[in-house]
Amino acid sequence: MKNLLPFVLLAACGPQEEPLHTAETGIDSTPQPLDTGYPVDFDRDGYPQRVDCDDNNPLVHPDMDEDCTDIDRDCDGDPTNGQYFRLQGLRTAPGDESPSTQVDAWHDTEMRLLRQIGWADLGLTEQTRSEYAYAISGADHRITTTVTIDGTAETTVSRYFHSATGTLEQVLNDHNGDQEDDDWWDYELDANDRPLTGTFYEGSYDNPVITITYTYPSENKVRELWTWSESSHQVLHDKEINGSGQVISLRTDSGNDGTWETATLNAYNTEGQLTQSIVDVGIDATIETTIMHAYDDDGVLLQSTTTTDGATTTVDYVLSCEVVEDMHDVVMSSPL
């Protein structure tokens, strides 16, 4: 009976209101009684269910900061609050001891490119700026691209239309902003939804400029014969494709005369990211360029190196999340 006394006395005290935070961690880890009249806080983040939009996730509550994901961390209904991924590339050319040029690229949570700025002197002088606005309706989408070079801006609106299985069927380009198509690509597909021909037109269907003929020597190989209408010049591309549709080898015959002038070999990691490209140019591979890409454990690009004839150019990348007030939004289910 004596051993039961402390338990009886403790139980007699009844339910006590528990603090929402502890001094050390800021989060109370003590189990809370249910149906006691006290606020319910399942994830123990200090914010009751009535104000916590996800009471099963302690990293979601009204005072959290957004983190460039598609999760609404601060429960205001907007997952971004004007925040975007910035991938900053610092380029060090051969002979330089430190980076001499810089490119900043901002992406949305789907890693669509929204803005890119090229700097001449590490963020001080803007040389080029590209802005991208997207409108997406199912498998089809429209991209508005504005490129500004030394203060002069040009805008192109491109519309991409796909088949039911997602194969590209048509691309329409308006370069003048007059809502008239200036040039376009049309693709004819076979029964397996693979392209048979692709034709590039300018101004009217009476003026085909380029025609691509596709053949498939085997399941993982495709040949593209490009023909320019005015000059009858032809270029042959011979591609080998992996199971994910990525090009693992490419040979180019710039005159379609049986001589391969350029050969490229690509390698990918298990996540499907390009890790290495080796490009040989010249009949005897007189110039060889090797491009290497390194990623962190989350698949974020860390570094790219390009080596040609022993000279290496390095681009180091830094990923951050920041607020950009005037960024274009991605519009879903918009008429194209």
VOBA-1610 file (N, C-alpha, C; in pm, whole numbers, padded with zeros to 5 digits, always signed):
BEGIN
Met+00082-00120+00000Met+00000+00000+00000Met+00085+00124+00000Lys+00197+00120+00072Lys+00285+00237+00076Lys+00338+00268-00063Asn+00366+00163-00142Asn+00423+00186-00275Asn+00322+00251-00369Leu+00193+00236-00342Leu+00093+00294-00429Leu+00062+00439-00395Leu+00106+00485-00278Leu+00070+00618-00232Leu+00117+00729-00324Pro+00244+00730-00369Pro+00287+00839-00458Pro+00203+00845-00585Phe+00166+00729-00643Phe+00087+00729-00765Phe-00053+00785-00740Val-00112+00748-00624Val-00245+00798-00590Val-00243+00949-00573Leu-00140+01000-00504Leu-00132+01144-00483Leu-00113+01217-00615Leu-00032+01161-00707Leu-00008+01226-00835Leu-00136+01228-00919Ala-00207+01115-00919Ala-00329+01109-00999Ala-00435+01203-00944Ala-00434+01222-00812Ala-00536+01308-00751Ala-00519+01453-00790Cys-00399+01489-00832Cys-00376+01629-00870Cys-00453+01668-00994Gly-00494+01570-01076Gly-00571+01600-01196Gly-00484+01653-01308Pro-00541+01678-01427Pro-00465+01727-01542Pro-00413+01868-01517Gln-00290+01892-01556Gln-00228+02023-01541Gln-00204+02084-01678Glu-00221+02216-01692Glu-00192+02284-01819Glu-00041+02282-01842Glu-00001+02230-01956Glu+00141+02216-01984Glu+00191+02335-02065Pro+00316+02372-02045Pro+00370+02483-02124Pro+00381+02442-02269Leu+00363+02540-02360Leu+00373+02513-02503Leu+00517+02496-02547His+00613+02554-02476His+00753+02544-02514His+00836+02506-02392Thr+00947+02439-02419Thr+01044+02415-02314Thr+01159+02513-02331Ala+01235+02532-02225Ala+01341+02633-02228Ala+01454+02595-02323Glu+01486+02467-02331Glu+01604+02426-02408Glu+01573+02410-02556Thr+01465+02342-02591Thr+01440+02310-02732Thr+01339+02402-02797Gly+01256+02471-02715Gly+01150+02551-02773Gly+01029+02468-02812Ile+01038+02334-02800Ile+00926+02247-02834Ile+00899+02155-02716Asp+00774+02148-02674Asp+00736+02063-02561Asp+00718+01920-02610Ser+00793+01828-02554Ser+00784+01688-02595Ser+00703+01604-02499Thr+00647+01663-02394Thr+00567+01588-02298Thr+00430+01556-02357Pro+00386+01430-02353Pro+00254+01396-02410Pro+00144+01478-02345Gln+00052+01530-02428Gln-00060+01608-02377Gln-00185+01522-02367Pro-00262+01538-02265Pro-00389+01464-02256Pro-00488+01519-02357Leu-00572+01433-02411Leu-00676+01475-02503Leu-00805+01496-02428Asp-00893+01578-02488Asp-01026+01603-02432Asp-01017+01657-02289Thr-00923+01746-02266Thr-00910+01805-02133Thr-00946+01952-02133Gly-00978+02004-02251Gly-01006+02146-02260Gly-00885+02227-02298Tyr-00769+02165-02301Tyr-00647+02235-02339Tyr-00627+02227-02490Pro-00553+02320-02551Pro-00532+02317-02697Pro-00466+02188-02742Val-00514+02133-02855Val-00456+02012-02913Val-00339+02050-03002Asp-00225+01985-02979Asp-00104+02013-03058Asp-00034+01880-03085Phe-00077+01810-03189Phe-00028+01675-03215Phe+00121+01672-03245Asp+00173+01770-03319Asp+00314+01764-03360Asp+00408+01832-03261Arg+00354+01882-03147Arg+00434+01938-03039Arg+00524+02053-03085Asp+00474+02134-03179Asp+00557+02246-03224Asp+00519+02376-03154Gly+00426+02368-03057Gly+00390+02485-02981Gly+00275+02564-03040Tyr+00215+02513-03149Tyr+00106+02585-03215Tyr-00015+02492-03222Pro-00126+02530-03159Pro-00242+02440-03151Pro-00304+02417-03288Gln-00383+02313-03294Gln-00441+02268-03419Gln-00524+02376-03486Arg-00584+02463-03410Arg-00673+02564-03468Arg-00597+02665-03555Val-00465+02680-03537Val-00387+02774-03618Val-00279+02704-03700Asp-00258+02575-03675Asp-00154+02499-03744Asp-00217+02426-03862Cys-00177+02461-03985Cys-00241+02403-04104Cys-00197+02259-04129Asp-00093+02213-04062Asp-00052+02073-04068Asp-00001+02034-03931Asp-00092+01987-03848Asp-00056+01959-03709Asp+00014+01824-03693Asn+00053+01763-03805Asn+00135+01642-03800Asn+00279+01669-03842Asn+00311+01794-03869Asn+00445+01831-03913Asn+00495+01947-03829Pro+00594+01926-03743Pro+00642+02034-03656Pro+00716+02144-03733Leu+00747+02120-03861Leu+00814+02222-03942Leu+00715+02306-04022Val+00587+02296-03984Val+00482+02377-04045Val+00403+02444-03933His+00406+02576-03930His+00326+02654-03834His+00335+02801-03874Pro+00253+02889-03820Pro+00244+03028-03868Pro+00374+03108-03860Asp+00469+03069-03778Asp+00592+03147-03764Asp+00711+03085-03837Met+00688+02981-03918Met+00797+02922-03996Met+00827+03009-04117Asp+00951+03001-04165Asp+00990+03068-04288Asp+00972+02973-04406Glu+00931+03027-04520Glu+00924+02943-04640Glu+01065+02902-04682Asp+01074+02788-04752Asp+01208+02735-04784Asp+01220+02689-04929Cys+01147+02756-05019Cys+01156+02726-05163Cys+01111+02584-05195Thr+01018+02528-05117Thr+00958+02401-05152Thr+00811+02426-05186Asp+00739+02319-05222Asp+00597+02335-05250Asp+00512+02317-05126Ile+00576+02320-05008Ile+00505+02309-04880Ile+00479+02449-04824Asp+00356+02476-04783Asp+00320+02605-04723Asp+00365+02603-04577Arg+00489+02646-04552Arg+00547+02635-04418Arg+00480+02728-04317Asp+00435+02848-04358Asp+00383+02944-04261Asp+00231+02954-04263Cys+00164+02859-04329Cys+00019+02846-04322Cys-00057+02969-04372Asp-00001+03038-04471Asp-00072+03154-04524Asp-00135+03126-04659Gly-00127+03001-04705Gly-00186+02964-04833Gly-00096+02981-04953Asp+00023+03038-04934Asp+00118+03059-05044Asp+00250+02990-05011Pro+00287+02884-05083Pro+00409+02810-05050Pro+00538+02889-05075Thr+00533+02994-05159Thr+00658+03062-05196Thr+00677+03196-05127Asn+00565+03274-05116Asn+00577+03411-05063Asn+00687+03488-05134Gly+00696+03470-05265Gly+00794+03544-05342Gly+00934+03488-05334Gln+00951+03367-05278Gln+01083+03308-05265Gln+01110+03210-05380Tyr+01233+03214-05430Tyr+01272+03130-05541Tyr+01413+03077-05519Phe+01443+02966-05587Phe+01579+02914-05584Phe+01669+03002-05670Arg+01784+03040-05615Arg+01885+03107-05697Arg+02007+03016-05707Leu+02043+02982-05829Leu+02164+02904-05854Leu+02268+02999-05911Gln+02366+03031-05828Gln+02470+03127-05866Gln+02592+03052-05918Gly+02633+03086-06039Gly+02750+03025-06099Gly+02865+03123-06109Leu+02979+03088-06051Leu+03098+03172-06054Leu+03201+03103-06145Arg+03237+03170-06254Arg+03321+03110-06357Arg+03465+03157-06343Thr+03554+03058-06338Thr+03698+03085-06334Thr+03759+03032-06463Ala+03810+03121-06545Ala+03866+03085-06675Ala+04013+03046-06660Pro+04069+02974-06759Pro+04211+02940-06753Pro+04299+03064-06738Gly+04392+03057-06645Gly+04482+03170-06619Gly+04434+03262-06509Asp+04306+03251-06470Asp+04253+03334-06362Asp+04278+03266-06228Glu+04310+03345-06127Glu+04326+03289-05993Glu+04195+03287-05915Ser+04099+03365-05959Ser+03969+03372-05892Ser+03861+03393-05998Pro+03732+03374-05962Pro+03625+03391-06061Pro+03626+03531-06123Ser+03598+03536-06252Ser+03598+03663-06323Ser+03460+03700-06377Thr+03371+03601-06394Thr+03236+03629-06440Thr+03136+03552-06354Gln+03010+03595-06363Gln+02907+03538-06277Gln+02775+03529-06352Val+02703+03419-06332Val+02568+03402-06385Val+02477+03361-06271Asp+02366+03431-06254Asp+02265+03397-06154Asp+02140+03350-06224Ala+02084+03237-06180Ala+01962+03183-06240Ala+01862+03152-06130Trp+01739+03201-06144Trp+01633+03179-06047Trp+01533+03078-06102His+01489+02984-06017His+01396+02879-06056His+01279+02874-05959Asp+01167+02818-06006Asp+01055+02794-05915Asp+01074+02658-05848Thr+00973+02615-05771Thr+00987+02489-05697Thr+00992+02368-05789Glu+00948+02382-05914Glu+00961+02275-06013Glu+01090+02286-06092Met+01177+02377-06051Met+01306+02403-06114Met+01291+02451-06258Arg+01179+02517-06288Arg+01167+02587-06416Arg+01245+02717-06408Leu+01320+02745-06512Leu+01402+02867-06514Leu+01311+02988-06534Leu+01321+03086-06444Leu+01238+03207-06450Leu+01318+03331-06486Arg+01441+03337-06443Arg+01525+03455-06473Arg+01670+03414-06472Gln+01746+03473-06562Gln+01891+03449-06566Gln+01961+03580-06599Ile+02064+03611-06521Ile+02139+03735-06541Ile+02287+03701-06552Gly+02349+03752-06656Gly+02493+03738-06673Gly+02563+03867-06635Trp+02663+03855-06548Trp+02736+03972-06498Trp+02878+03971-06554Ala+02928+04090-06584Ala+03063+04101-06639Ala+03168+04101-06530Asp+03133+04153-06413Asp+03233+04169-06308Asp+03176+04132-06172Leu+03135+04006-06161Leu+03089+03950-06033Leu+02977+04031-05970Gly+02870+04049-06044Gly+02752+04109-05986Gly+02745+04259-05991Leu+02839+04326-06057Leu+02839+04472-06059Leu+02782+04529-06189Thr+02812+04467-06301Thr+02766+04516-06430Thr+02684+04409-06501Glu+02556+04438-06521Glu+02469+04342-06588Glu+02487+04350-06739Gln+02521+04237-06801Gln+02539+04233-06946Gln+02417+04176-07017Thr+02366+04064-06966Thr+02250+04000-07029Thr+02149+03963-06922Arg+02022+03969-06962Arg+01913+03929-06873Arg+01808+03855-06956Ser+01767+03739-06906Ser+01661+03662-06972Ser+01549+03639-06871Glu+01426+03671-06911Glu+01309+03651-06827Glu+01217+03549-06895Tyr+01163+03457-06815Tyr+01077+03352-06868Tyr+00944+03352-06793Ala+00833+03354-06867Ala+00700+03342-06807Ala+00631+03222-06871Tyr+00566+03139-06789Tyr+00508+03014-06835Tyr+00357+03016-06819Ala+00288+02961-06917Ala+00145+02931-06904Ala+00129+02785-06942Ile+00069+02706-06854Ile+00064+02561-06874Ile-00081+02516-06874Ser-00116+02437-06975Ser-00249+02380-06985Ser-00235+02234-07024Gly-00242+02145-06925Gly-00220+02004-06950Gly-00078+01979-06997Ala-00064+01909-07110Ala+00069+01878-07164Ala+00124+01991-07248Asp+00042+02091-07279Asp+00085+02201-07365Asp+00122+02322-07280His+00211+02404-07333His+00250+02521-07256His+00301+02632-07347Arg+00300+02751-07291Arg+00350+02870-07360Arg+00462+02930-07277Ile+00570+02967-07343Ile+00684+03030-07275Ile+00708+03165-07339Thr+00704+03270-07259Thr+00737+03404-07306Thr+00878+03438-07259Thr+00967+03460-07354Thr+01108+03484-07323Thr+01145+03626-07363Thr+01197+03701-07268Thr+01246+03836-07296Thr+01394+03839-07269Val+01472+03866-07372Val+01618+03870-07361Val+01663+04015-07378Thr+01737+04064-07278Thr+01789+04200-07281Thr+01941+04195-07286Ile+01998+04253-07391Ile+02143+04258-07408Ile+02185+04404-07419Asp+02266+04449-07323Asp+02313+04588-07320Asp+02198+04687-07334Gly+02087+04658-07264Gly+01975+04751-07258Gly+01871+04734-07367Thr+01896+04651-07467Thr+01801+04629-07575Thr+01728+04497-07553Ala+01594+04503-07548Ala+01513+04386-07514Ala+01440+04333-07637Glu+01433+04201-07648Glu+01354+04134-07751Glu+01273+04024-07683Thr+01145+04016-07722Thr+01054+03919-07660Thr+01004+03820-07764Thr+01004+03692-07727Thr+00952+03585-07811Thr+00849+03505-07732Val+00735+03480-07792Val+00632+03394-07733Val+00630+03264-07810Ser+00660+03153-07742Ser+00663+03021-07805Ser+00556+02933-07743Arg+00480+02866-07828Arg+00375+02775-07781Arg+00409+02633-07826Tyr+00401+02540-07729Tyr+00439+02401-07753Tyr+00317+02313-07737Phe+00288+02231-07840Phe+00172+02143-07837Phe+00220+01999-07852His+00159+01910-07772His+00203+01771-07764His+00088+01675-07794Ser+00127+01552-07828Ser+00028+01446-07848Ser-00024+01399-07713Ala-00117+01303-07717Ala-00175+01252-07592Ala-00071+01185-07504Thr+00036+01134-07563Thr+00140+01067-07484Thr+00257+01161-07452Gly+00246+01288-07491Gly+00347+01385-07454Gly+00454+01410-07558Thr+00442+01355-07679Thr+00540+01380-07785Thr+00512+01515-07851Leu+00615+01592-07874Leu+00600+01725-07932Leu+00547+01714-08075Glu+00440+01791-08104Glu+00379+01791-08238Glu+00396+01923-08311Gln+00401+02033-08236Gln+00408+02163-08302Gln+00466+02268-08209Val+00547+02360-08265Val+00600+02475-08192Val+00572+02599-08275Leu+00506+02698-08215Leu+00473+02823-08283Leu+00548+02937-08215Asn+00614+03023-08294Asn+00695+03132-08239Asn+00648+03267-08291Asp+00623+03358-08198Asp+00590+03497-08230Asp+00705+03583-08178His+00782+03640-08271His+00900+03718-08232His+00872+03867-08223Asn+00755+03912-08270Asn+00729+04056-08280Asn+00623+04106-08182Gly+00561+04016-08107Gly+00459+04058-08013Gly+00329+04100-08078Asp+00308+04062-08206Asp+00186+04101-08276Asp+00084+03988-08281Gln+00109+03882-08202Gln+00021+03766-08194Gln+00005+03696-08329Glu+00105+03711-08414Glu+00112+03640-08541Glu+00235+03550-08537Asp+00218+03426-08584Asp+00330+03332-08582Asp+00428+03365-08694Asp+00554+03390-08655Asp+00657+03425-08753Asp+00726+03302-08809Asp+00744+03199-08727Asp+00799+03072-08774Asp+00748+02961-08684Trp+00761+02836-08730Trp+00706+02726-08653Trp+00766+02593-08700Trp+00754+02494-08611Trp+00791+02356-08640Trp+00666+02271-08640Asp+00652+02184-08740Asp+00547+02083-08744Asp+00610+01945-08749Tyr+00557+01851-08668Tyr+00612+01716-08663Tyr+00505+01615-08702Glu+00542+01521-08788Glu+00456+01408-08822Glu+00502+01288-08739Leu+00407+01220-08674Leu+00439+01110-08583Leu+00394+00977-08644Asp+00465+00870-08605Asp+00425+00737-08650Asp+00326+00675-08552Ala+00292+00548-08574Ala+00193+00482-08489Ala+00240+00465-08346Asn+00371+00470-08325Asn+00428+00459-08190Asn+00454+00595-08127Asp+00400+00700-08188Asp+00416+00837-08139Asp+00561+00884-08145Arg+00637+00830-08239Arg+00773+00878-08262Arg+00772+00970-08384Pro+00855+01075-08384Pro+00856+01163-08502Pro+00909+01094-08627Leu+00841+01117-08738Leu+00886+01071-08868Leu+00954+01183-08945Thr+00891+01301-08941Thr+00949+01419-09005Thr+00925+01541-08916Gly+01012+01638-08927Gly+00995+01767-08864Gly+01028+01874-08966Thr+00940+01973-08981Thr+00960+02076-09082Thr+00953+02213-09019Phe+01052+02296-09051Phe+01058+02433-09000Phe+01017+02529-09111Tyr+00918+02616-09079Tyr+00866+02712-09176Tyr+00890+02853-09126Glu+00902+02945-09222Glu+00908+03088-09192Glu+00805+03160-09277Gly+00714+03232-09210Gly+00619+03317-09281Gly+00498+03246-09336Ser+00516+03134-09406Ser+00403+03061-09463Ser+00443+02916-09486Tyr+00341+02833-09508Tyr+00367+02693-09537Tyr+00427+02672-09675Asp+00431+02780-09755Asp+00493+02771-09888Asp+00645+02782-09880Asn+00696+02806-09760Asn+00839+02833-09748Asn+00903+02744-09642Pro+00911+02612-09665Pro+00982+02526-09569Pro+01131+02555-09575Val+01191+02575-09459Val+01332+02611-09451Val+01418+02489-09423Ile+01376+02409-09326Ile+01451+02290-09285Ile+01356+02172-09275Thr+01401+02057-09319Thr+01325+01934-09303Thr+01412+01830-09235Ile+01358+01767-09130Ile+01428+01659-09060Ile+01356+01529-09089Thr+01429+01429-09132Thr+01374+01296-09153Thr+01432+01202-09047Tyr+01345+01132-08976Tyr+01385+01043-08867Tyr+01375+00898-08912Thr+01477+00820-08883Thr+01472+00675-08901Thr+01523+00609-08774Tyr+01483+00482-08754Tyr+01515+00412-08629Tyr+01579+00277-08662Pro+01714+00274-08673Pro+01784+00149-08706Pro+01761+00039-08603Ser+01742+00076-08477Ser+01713-00021-08372Ser+01633+00049-08264Glu+01598-00028-08160Glu+01511+00027-08056Glu+01571+00146-07985Asn+01704+00146-07968Asn+01769+00254-07893Asn+01853+00346-07981Lys+01826+00345-08111Lys+01902+00433-08201Lys+01806+00512-08291Val+01846+00635-08320Val+01767+00720-08409Val+01864+00801-08495Arg+01829+00815-08622Arg+01906+00897-08714Arg+01821+01015-08760Glu+01884+01132-08758Glu+01816+01254-08801Glu+01892+01311-08921Leu+01825+01322-09034Leu+01884+01383-09153Leu+01823+01521-09171Trp+01904+01625-09149Trp+01861+01763-09162Trp+01893+01811-09304Thr+01793+01868-09370Thr+01811+01919-09506Thr+01763+02064-09514Trp+01852+02152-09562Trp+01818+02292-09583Trp+01765+02310-09725Ser+01646+02365-09738Ser+01578+02368-09867Ser+01652+02451-09971Glu+01699+02569-09934Glu+01758+02659-10033Glu+01890+02606-10088Ser+01972+02549-09999Ser+02106+02506-10042Ser+02118+02356-10063Ser+02014+02282-10022Ser+02017+02135-10026Ser+02128+02078-09938His+02184+02160-09849His+02287+02111-09758His+02225+02014-09659Gln+02299+01908-09623Gln+02249+01807-09533Gln+02347+01780-09419Val+02291+01755-09301Val+02368+01716-09183Val+02302+01593-09124Leu+02382+01490-09094Leu+02331+01366-09038Leu+02372+01354-08893His+02275+01331-08805His+02300+01306-08663His+02264+01161-08633Asp+02356+01089-08573Asp+02335+00948-08537Asp+02337+00939-08385Lys+02221+00907-08323Lys+02208+00909-08178Lys+02181+00770-08122Glu+02237+00747-08003Glu+02203+00629-07925Glu+02135+00675-07797Ile+02021+00615-07765Ile+01936+00661-07655Ile+01931+00553-07547Asn+01933+00595-07419Asn+01916+00498-07311Asn+01768+00479-07281Gly+01737+00396-07181Gly+01599+00364-07149Gly+01518+00482-07100Ser+01583+00589-07056Ser+01513+00708-07008Ser+01498+00814-07117Gly+01540+00780-07240Gly+01527+00875-07350Gly+01641+00975-07358Gln+01748+00954-07282Gln+01862+01045-07284Gln+01965+01000-07388Val+02030+01098-07449Val+02130+01069-07551Val+02261+01027-07483Ile+02307+00905-07511Ile+02434+00861-07453Ile+02548+00869-07555Ser+02517+00875-07683Ser+02621+00900-07782Ser+02560+00972-07901Leu+02641+01057-07963Leu+02597+01136-08077Leu+02713+01153-08173Arg+02691+01118-08300Arg+02790+01143-08404Arg+02728+01236-08508Thr+02808+01327-08561Thr+02758+01424-08658Thr+02843+01419-08784Asp+02773+01404-08896Asp+02834+01409-09029Asp+02781+01536-09095Ser+02862+01643-09095Ser+02814+01775-09136Ser+02789+01788-09286Gly+02831+01689-09364Gly+02807+01696-09508Gly+02732+01576-09561Asn+02693+01486-09473Asn+02627+01361-09512Asn+02707+01290-09621Asp+02840+01285-09601Asp+02927+01222-09699Asp+02997+01098-09642Gly+02950+01051-09527Gly+03008+00933-09467Gly+03125+00959-09375Thr+03153+01087-09347Thr+03264+01123-09258Thr+03207+01185-09131Trp+03237+01122-09017Trp+03186+01173-08888Trp+03287+01274-08833Glu+03247+01402-08830Glu+03340+01506-08784Glu+03334+01529-08633Thr+03221+01499-08571Thr+03204+01525-08428Thr+03143+01402-08362Ala+03197+01368-08245Ala+03144+01255-08168Ala+03133+01296-08021Thr+03020+01264-07959Thr+02996+01300-07819Thr+02951+01175-07743Leu+03011+01156-07625Leu+02971+01048-07534Leu+02924+01110-07404Asn+02806+01071-07357Asn+02750+01123-07233Asn+02734+01013-07130Ala+02754+01050-07003Ala+02734+00957-06891Ala+02641+01024-06790Tyr+02558+00941-06724Tyr+02459+00991-06629Tyr+02471+00914-06498Asn+02431+00979-06388Asn+02429+00909-06260Asn+02296+00835-06244Thr+02277+00770-06129Thr+02157+00689-06108Thr+02030+00774-06099Glu+02046+00904-06076Glu+01932+00994-06071Glu+01899+01051-06208Gly+01975+01011-06310Gly+01950+01059-06445Gly+02014+01192-06477Gln+02104+01239-06391Gln+02170+01367-06415Gln+02298+01347-06496Leu+02323+01439-06588Leu+02441+01433-06672Leu+02565+01457-06587Thr+02661+01364-06592Thr+02784+01378-06513Thr+02907+01401-06599Gln+02905+01355-06724Gln+03024+01372-06807Gln+02986+01374-06956Ser+03049+01463-07029Ser+03039+01466-07175Ser+03179+01477-07232Ile+03208+01390-07326Ile+03336+01395-07397Ile+03305+01425-07544Val+03356+01536-07595Val+03327+01579-07731Val+03457+01580-07810Asp+03460+01502-07917Asp+03574+01499-08008Asp+03535+01569-08138Val+03616+01666-08177Val+03590+01744-08298Val+03704+01722-08395Gly+03669+01699-08522Gly+03771+01674-08624Gly+03773+01528-08662Ile+03810+01501-08786Ile+03810+01365-08837Ile+03900+01276-08754Asp+04011+01329-08709Asp+04105+01252-08627Asp+04095+01290-08480Ala+03978+01344-08438Ala+03958+01388-08299Ala+04069+01482-08256Thr+04095+01583-08341Thr+04205+01675-08315Thr+04180+01763-08194Ile+04054+01786-08160Ile+04021+01867-08043Ile+03927+01785-07955Glu+03964+01765-07830Glu+03879+01691-07737Glu+03843+01780-07619Thr+03715+01783-07589Thr+03665+01861-07476Thr+03593+01767-07381Thr+03628+01776-07253Thr+03563+01696-07150Thr+03491+01789-07053Ile+03363+01763-07032Ile+03282+01843-06941Ile+03236+01752-06827Met+03264+01793-06703Met+03228+01714-06585Met+03133+01795-06498His+03031+01726-06443His+02936+01789-06352His+02934+01713-06220Ala+02941+01785-06109Ala+02937+01725-05975Ala+02814+01777-05901Tyr+02748+01686-05824Tyr+02625+01718-05753Tyr+02640+01681-05606Asp+02560+01744-05520Asp+02561+01704-05380Asp+02462+01589-05360Asp+02442+01548-05234Asp+02358+01433-05205Asp+02211+01457-05238Asp+02171+01585-05247Asp+02033+01618-05281Asp+02015+01639-05431Gly+02119+01616-05510Gly+02110+01633-05654Gly+02128+01774-05702Val+02179+01862-05616Val+02201+02001-05654Val+02338+02013-05720Leu+02342+02082-05834Leu+02467+02100-05906Leu+02566+02181-05823Leu+02686+02128-05808Leu+02790+02194-05730Leu+02898+02257-05817Gln+02940+02185-05921Gln+03052+02234-06000Gln+03048+02173-06141Ser+03091+02253-06238Ser+03111+02206-06374Ser+03252+02246-06418Thr+03322+02152-06481Thr+03455+02183-06534Thr+03458+02145-06681Thr+03519+02233-06760Thr+03534+02210-06903Thr+03682+02215-06936Thr+03734+02107-06991Thr+03876+02098-07022Thr+03894+02076-07172Thr+03968+02166-07235Thr+03999+02156-07378Thr+04148+02177-07397Asp+04213+02078-07456Asp+04358+02086-07479Asp+04435+02121-07352Gly+04392+02065-07240Gly+04463+02084-07115Gly+04426+02209-07038Ala+04347+02298-07095Ala+04305+02420-07027Ala+04166+02399-06968Thr+04150+02428-06838Thr+04025+02399-06767Thr+03956+02526-06722Thr+03828+02534-06752Thr+03741+02639-06701Thr+03648+02577-06597Thr+03635+02642-06482Thr+03555+02589-06372Thr+03440+02684-06341Val+03322+02627-06318Val+03208+02704-06270Val+03162+02641-06139Asp+03171+02716-06030Asp+03123+02670-05899Asp+02984+02728-05875Tyr+02894+02642-05826Tyr+02755+02682-05808Tyr+02719+02687-05661Val+02634+02785-05626Val+02583+02800-05490Val+02431+02813-05500Leu+02359+02724-05431Leu+02213+02728-05432Leu+02163+02796-05306Ser+02072+02892-05323Ser+02014+02962-05209Ser+01867+02988-05236Cys+01797+03027-05132Cys+01655+03059-05141Cys+01639+03206-05103Glu+01575+03284-05190Glu+01564+03426-05159Glu+01434+03482-05215Val+01396+03598-05163Val+01273+03666-05204Val+01303+03753-05325Val+01219+03738-05429Val+01228+03824-05548Val+01087+03876-05573Glu+01070+04007-05562Glu+00936+04066-05564Glu+00874+04067-05704Asp+00954+04087-05808Asp+00899+04110-05941Asp+00913+03990-06034Met+00922+03869-05976Met+00938+03750-06059Met+00804+03711-06122His+00809+03661-06245His+00688+03613-06312His+00641+03484-06245Asp+00510+03469-06233Asp+00453+03346-06180Asp+00425+03248-06293Val+00416+03121-06259Val+00377+03018-06354Val+00225+03007-06350Val+00160+03030-06463Val+00015+03028-06469Val-00031+02892-06517Met-00114+02825-06437Met-00163+02693-06472Met-00301+02704-06540Ser-00328+02609-06629Ser-00457+02600-06696Ser-00494+02731-06763Ser-00398+02788-06837Ser-00423+02912-06908Ser-00444+02882-07056Pro-00534+02954-07125Pro-00550+02931-07269Pro-00420+02965-07342Leu-00383+02880-07437Leu-00257+02899-07509Leu-00282+02966-07644
//
